[in-house]
């Protein structure tokens, strides 16, 4: 159990450190960054779908099949994402903000991102309680999703009026809520059904993010050459999750 404790806390801390990836935007032109981000979004979408269908759902349904409890948890993951996005404007936007694409105010971004990262911590922690391999693949899927999101969040904070140092610091502090999610799972790990709920819940969460937030961003690109590269990166994300089975 000590090793599980270390794996969970290490993984959620690494995910929190991804918040500093926004610093790379300081050395890149916006045009070049957006060109790179869209392919990261493609890879992220593929890895999230791959995590759901190659790891999370097979693990959740392996012994008991696709029963009502799994369906309820899966839909709960989708519903929670919808509610957060609808009512507190939780944004998974991956395009750097500008005057034609403004983002929500800074305090709202930080609050909603803290909730998002707390749920990531729950998901990662619950996955490690099932198995080491599931924990590692779930962590990878979260990291691949976090990279473009954190770049977008950092840009949003700058656009909202924060200085560069404050934006990095506050973004990191909000990312640390993932640690709280991981600790929550460790404290309540003996609650019957917690991990059985969290795995399909994570699948619903990933499905919503990939299908509702990432794929629509990809469809905004209509140029054939770029669309082909998007498809390649999407398949690469799927294949990475496949080879990690």
Order of alpha helices (4+ residues) and beta strands (2+ residues): alpha-alpha-alpha-alpha-alpha-alpha-alpha-alpha-alpha-alpha-alpha
